[in-house]
Structure formats: C-alpha cells, structure tokens
Amino acid sequence: MSQKTWSLLLLLLLGMSLGIMGCARGEQPSWEEEGGELIISAIFASSPPLDYVYYFAIDTDENVLTGPSSNPDEWANYFIFRMEKGNFYQREPEGLDQFFTGGTVTDNAVQITVPLEELGEPEIVDIMVVVTDSAGNTVDNLSRYFSMRPGLQRFYSYSRTDASGGEVDLLRVEVEVKS
C-alpha cells in the first residue's frame, strides 16, 4: 500500500473511533432542557441583617435595553422576589404578592431558586438586586442591572466595583442555571 492509502486508512479509523467513543469531554448538557431552574445568589461582605428588605427583579422581555432600575417603586412589569423579615415573597408582572418557598439565607448570601418555566422560559433575563431599609430607602444595590442568557450560559457572576462598605455590603450576584 502507498503512503497516501495508509494515511487515508488511518484517518478513517481515527474518525470511526471518535464516533464510537464520543467526545472526550463526555456527554454535554442540552441547553434547551425544560424543567431548569435559575438560582440567583446575592453575596454580601458579612451576614445579611434580617431587618432589611432584599429585592431581586427579573425582566424577561428579552430586550437588554429595558432592564430594571435600582428603584423598586418602578418595577411594575417584572418578576419580583423579596425577602423581608426572614420570609420570601414573589410577584409576577402586574400580579399580587404571594409567599415564595424557593428562598434561603446563608452566612453571607440571600438566594432564590426559580423554575425557568415560571418565568416563561426566556432567552434573556435582566437582573437587578436592591437592598432597602424597612422604610423603603435604598441601602445598597447593583450599579446597574445585568443580562444573562439562561439557554447559553450555565453560570454568570456580576461583581460590584463600587462596594459601599456599609452594614449591608453587596459584593456580587451569582446566577446558575440547573437542569
């Protein structure tokens, strides 16, 4: 056999073995799986005091130019999740507040877990986190909302560059998509 024939045979065998064995990284997740969850964690410099109100606003209109401001009074068309006095609540756009069972508080974080189906399986979400005192005065927030694509990204971390250094000091927000 000629050198060219041997090279072709070797390439053919290599291609067949890769096809049989699959990708070296193993089975890859399907980004479009239904039943996924969006886990949003607000990470603080210290334990989040329970006498403040912690808001998570999620915009699902898929327009990255129209995300939530840092003023909760302007959030009429967003999914809003709130932790107040240790209890979690949710409100759908134009809806009523109701109890929310997908929230937790850890040593230095407030976290919510929301089924993507509940948000309408959006391709893009805009997220804002705000902390207020009990009178509604903003104590800390992200400098602006950030956008994430749950169908393409499994993890996203948005760190603050302007940490307040106050009693409530929001350092970053981490978002994870789990199926």
N, C-alpha and C positions, 0 to 999 in steps of 0.2 A: 504494500500500500504506500501511496505517496504521502509526503508530509502534509499536504492540503487535506487529504482524506482523513488522516489521523486527527488533525485539528478540528475538522467538522464533526467527527465522531465524538471527540472529547467534549466539544461544546454541546452536542446533543445529549450526551449522558449527564453533563452538569445541569443542563436545563431540566431534564426529566427528574433528577434527584431533588432539585429545588422545588419542583412542582409537587412531588410526592411528600417531601418533608415539610413544606410550607415555609413561611417566613421565619427567620431566625429569632425574631422578637416574640414569637408566639402569636396566639390569636389576638387580634386587635378589637377593641370595643366598637360597637356600632354607635355613631354619634346621633343617629336618629331614633334610638330606642325610646319606646314610650314607657311611662312609669318612672321617669327620672325625678330627682329632687335637686333643688337649688339650696345649698347650705351657705348662709351668709353669717360671718363672724365679725363682730366689731371688737377689735383688740385694743385694750387700754393699758396705760402705764402701770396701773395698780387695780385693785379690786373695784369694780364699778359700784358706787354707792346706790342703794336702793331708793333713796329719796329723790332721785332724778327720773326723768322720763326719757326713754331711749326709743327713737324712731328709725324705721327702715322704710324708705319709699322706693317702690319698684315701678318703673314706667315700661310698659310693654307695647307702645305704639310703633316700635321699630324705627323711629326717627331719632337718630343720635343728637339732633339739634334741639330737641324739646324735652330734655330730662328735667327731673325735679330740682327746684331751687332749694336753698337752705332754710326756707320759711315754711314750716308745716301748715300754716294757715292757707297756703296757696296750692295744696295738694288735693284738689277735687277729683282729678281723673287718674289717680294712681292707686296701686295696691299699697296699703299702708299697714305695717306691722309695728306694734308698740308694746314696750314693756314698762309697766307703771306699778310701783309698789309690789314688785315681785310677780305680778300677773301679766300674761300676754294677751293681746287683743289683735284682731285683724279687721280691715275694712277693704272691701272691693271698691273699684271706682264707682262713685255715686251711690255707695251702699251704706249700710249701718254697721256700727261696731259690733263685734261678736268675740267670744272667747276664742283663743288660739292655743292649741296644745303642742305646737311644734317649736316652742321656745325653751331655751335653757340659759342659765347663768353659771359661769365657771369662775375660777380665781381671778382672771383678768379679761374676761370676754362675755359679751351678750351675743347669743347665737339664735338664728331662726332656721328652720328647715321647712321648705315649701315645695309641695309637688309641682313640677312644671306643668302638669295638666291643669292644675288650679289657676295657673297664670295664662292659660291658653296656648301652651307650647310655643312661646315666642322665639323668633330667631335672634333678636337683640333685646337685651334688658338694660335700662339705665338705672343706676342705683345711687341713692343718697342716704347718708346716716347723719342724724341730728340728735343732740342731747339737749334737753331743756330742764329748767328747774320746775318746781310744781306750779309756778305762776305762768309758765309758758315762755319765759325768757330763754333765749338760746345761750347755752353754756359752752358748747363745743360742737363742731360739725366738720365734715369734709369741706375743703375749699371749693369744690365743685363736684357734681355727680360724675360717675364714670360709666362706661358702657362695656358690656360683655356679650359674647355670642355663645349661649349655652350649647348649641349644636356643634360648635367647632372647638370650644375651649373647655377643658376639664377643670382648670384651676386658674384663678386670677387673684393677684394681690395688689391692692392700691394703698401705697404708703403715703402718709402725710409728710410734707416738708415744712409745715408751719405749726408743729405741735404747740399746744397752748401752755403746758406746764402747770395748769390749774388742778383743782381737786379731781376733775374729770378730764383726762388727757387721752383723747382718741389718737392712737398711733397709726393704725392701719385697718383696712377692711379686707378680709379674705373671702373669696367666693369659690365654692367647689360644686361641681355637678356630679352627682352619683346616679348610677342607673340601678 
